[in-house]
Amino acid sequence: MTKVLLVDDDVELVEMLKEYLEQEGFDVAAVHDGESGVSEALSGQYAIAVLDVMMPRLSGVEALRRIRMKSTLPVIMLTARGDDTDRIVGLELGADDYVPKPCTPRELTARIRAILRRTQNAQADNEPATLTVGSLVMWPGQRRAEWAEKALDLTSTEFTLLEVLAREAGRPVSKSALSEQGLGRPLARFDRSIDVHLSSIRHKLGTLADGRSCIQTVYRLGYQLIKE
């Protein structure tokens, strides 16, 4: 069974989510403060963690920061509805996705499944073992990537978005397509998640010899990975 970690000080909400996820076939553990959440997340027992932003002892944002220092464990942030600041900060720190509260167990389960599908190394038989675009080399089956022969430290969502761009290198990919393929959900109005994730990827890749980013914004069309 896939093990999920829930970290939220709302005990009633956690019990409801835990019961639903267990009915859906997940093995679920729950803690109710940020420090315990970090300790559990770094234990190596879990396939994914769900972190609430507002928690005692240690906020979800700080908990995420500490997790990302040592682990690429997929993380979903629970944020207050309409609170764009916490949402963007979480994404910038490496959250794979966010779900606004109050959320339904069904919605959270769908987000968890979407992320786990991307991290289970499920390659179609006709896909190449490696994907190479200039200085970028990706091993989709291993969820591993290198840029200029140096390992890239990518979150699960960053890896998937970069893989989508790499498969379409030289052609623009719309934000809608990136959201569908990279986040596993339709693009919502005013949702900046794709922009924040790609900004992080650009930072990790650095620039080309001429100073340009290898990921270009194509006006009204989306984003494009340059073929060197």
Beta strands, then each sheet from edge to edge (+ up, - down):
strand 1: 3-7
strand 2: 27-31
strand 3: 48-52
strand 4: 75-80
strand 5: 97-101
strand 6: 131-133
strand 7: 136-139
strand 8: 144-147
strand 9: 150-151
strand 10: 215-218
strand 11: 222-225
sheet 1: 2+ 1+ 3+ 4+ 5+
sheet 2: 6+ 7- 8+ 9-
sheet 3: 10+ 11-
end
